[in-house]
Amino acid sequence: MMSDKTDRRTERTRQALLAAFRDLVQEYPYDTLSVGDIVGRANVGRSTFYEHYDGKDDLLSRSVGTPFRALAAMVGVAEMPASLVGTIAHFRENQRIGRTLLTGPTKPILTRSLADMIEAELVALGRKAPASALIPDALAALHLASGQLALIENWLTTQHACRPEVIAEALFVSTNASVAALYRRG
């Protein structure tokens, strides 16, 4: 019984920190924000923050975990995941914060976060179907993450009127064409 109460309290704290962070990132430049700003807005203690996150960069990385998992999950699969269109639509619905995060000092942090997820997918793919790689998995993952985020960033920051379905398909096709070019299965 105590565990359920603790889990709910932990989840409420995480949600408060994420909401405070999301609000602050839309109001102030990321590089001016501090952990103190985040905990003040969330009304939690600094030590509580550090029980959940290593710092604001860790909070940023984890805040994009769900949509980034959908981007990483399309690596090396035969059919576009159904969830990808919803993920891309989510980026469009949150266009303002997406533009802020994908164009500023947070871009390298987000690229690294997505690359780590993609690298795990590449390693798993290599276990299933060994291949000779042109470059190391870590470098291939950075290349793929940079390409995916560049397409999303350019879509969000320009006036191109592509539907989320079109962007999702373009991401899927270009990601897997790059994987095929970088890894020779045999």
Secondary structure, 3 states (H helix, E strand, C coil): CHHHHHHHHHHHHHHHHHHHHHHHHHHCCHHHCCHHHHHHHHCCCHHHHHHHCCCHHHHHHHHCHHHHHHHHCCCCCCCCCCHHHHHHHHHHHCHHHHHHHHHCCCHHHHHHHHHHHHHHHHHHHHHHCCEEECCCHHHHHHHHHHHHHHHHHHHHHCCCCCCHHHHHHHHHHHHHHHHHHHEEEC
